[in-house]
Amino acid sequence: MKYLLCLLISINIFALTPNDLMGCFETIKINDSSISYGPDYERNLSTFEDFGTSYTYRNIQSNRAEQINVFTFFQGVRDEVYYSYSPMVFFKNLGKYESGEASLSYEIDEDIYMRDSRTYAYKKVDHRMSFFIEKRGDFYEGRVELISHIRSIDRGFSFILKKVTCPTSY
């Protein structure tokens, strides 16, 4: 019994959680391809941030604003001017998180209200996302896919990131 308890505690110590991902990352590869960097170091970073309560998204059952985290993946720069990003929204209270030894997955298949940026009215949208990340030495490797038929989104990619200290401006 004592051995089993120690084993369970040690597994939880090494489990990856959303809090472990908070901060900045250098993007090493997207879809197994190296990316180009621009002259502004801060804009070259991927970030995982706690956005708190977002009034952009509302729960369909309760009509309450949802708490979110956003993983913004830097995907490269073109002509040293055009920085490309792919933000992914993680709902704190919707979907399913699973922590494993040095890994984390998140799955969501929900309809949610989303505020239209032009009309400020809320409309029902589908939000289907699958995310997996695994820590391997100094690197984080994973994949993410986001599908929303209503918003015409079908975006997915694999990635390799390296955790770095965020600049003081973050």
Buried (B, 14 or more C-beta within 10 A) or exposed (E): EEEEEEEEEEEEEEBBEBEBBEBBBBBBBBEEEEBEBBEEEEEBBBBBBEBEEBEBBBBEEEEEBBBBBBBBBBBBBEEEEEBBBBEBBBBBEBBEBEBEEBBBBBEBEBBBBBBEEEEEEBEEBBBBBBBBBBBEEEBBBBBBBBBBEEEEBEEEBBBBBBBEEBEEEE
